[in-house]
Amino acid sequence: MDRLESLRSAEEERAESATAGVLLDQLKEVEQRLLAFGEALGGTADTVTDLPFTEEAGLDHMPEPLYVRHDTEMLNQVTSWLLQDQHIGLVSPYGTGKTAFREIVLRDLSKHEGFVITHLDNPRETTPRKLYQTVLTAAYAAGYSIDQRNYSQVRDGIPWATAEAKDAVHEIVHRVREDGKTLLLVVDEIEVLEADLLSPLQVAGDAGVRLFLTGTPEGKRRVAEIRGTLDSRLRYYEGIDPFSPDDVAEYAARSLAYFRDDPYEGQAPDLFTRAAIEDIHERTEGNPREVRIECRELFTRAAFVWYRTGQDISRIQITPELRHRRFGMGR
């Protein structure tokens, strides 16, 4: 409670002085209250982005086990396709965990000796040459190289002409495969890929690069309509399962354990009642992104109840009724 008392003393001092600005004052007060609540729960947070339920896919601190582990069928199928050297398409609506799974693929397979893995950044702005450059750069980082004498102009190891960059991809993939390894190119958001990038993707795939494409059902339809031959080469898994109520409970418990730097050993989410878990599931229909947002909102409301009431942290619980409590700043 030391931090809470310190916070209240600081607020009293600010109230006696001229304000720096209503919004600035409010930002500071809300931040301090949320951080104090996190500390009372047994965790350490330097900023509000360190608190539970704020994790984002793509950030280093994202606790990977919070997502997609619930869909064992998807994990088993995708793993088998990876082992079988297939081109893969993972298709599911927004918010169901595709981006989180992409991060897991990149992180886990980058540690696997059988894979050379890379990711196409900014698919909206990628050109055919940049696509080939992405493949070549990953291979170079893994210790492979091309014979630059075979190309007329090379800059930073990448042939300047797009046609020669394509030839270099053929050469480098051949070297990777000679070592019994797979060069895997991960591409997210296929629904926004420029149409003229689908042909180079197929070229890379035909050269021996394995493709791992993710996107929405609209993205799958678009690939089929624009580049049917590429579509025919992909093995699609469609629809990551939503969270069940038990999955919501596990997500909440894992996020709280991660925040406290504790192991997850099947414990219940002590801050949430079962009724709250059921309510979150009903409101979100188990969509993982929406679950995270709902948990974060309720966590914030619980922080303000704790501050206003001064109750011991052990008495604070998140219930469905918390959603309807007034979200005031006063005590």
Secondary structure, DSSP 8 states (H G I E B T S, - for coil): -HHHHHHHHHHHHHHHS--S-HHHHHHHHHHHHHHHHHHHTT---SSGGGSTT---TTSTT--GGGSSTT-HHHHHHHHHHHHTT-EEEEE--TTSSHHHHHHHHHHHHTT-TTEEEEE---GGG--HHHHHHHHHHHHHHTT----GGGSS-EETTEESSHHHHHHHHHHHHHHHHHTT-EEEEEE--GGGS-HHHHHHHHHHHHHT-EEEEEE-HHHHHHHHHH-HHHHHHEEEEE------HHHHHHHHHHHHHHHHT---SS---TTB-HHHHHHHHHHHTT-HHHHHHHHHHHHHHHHHHHHHH---GGG--B-GGGGGS---S--
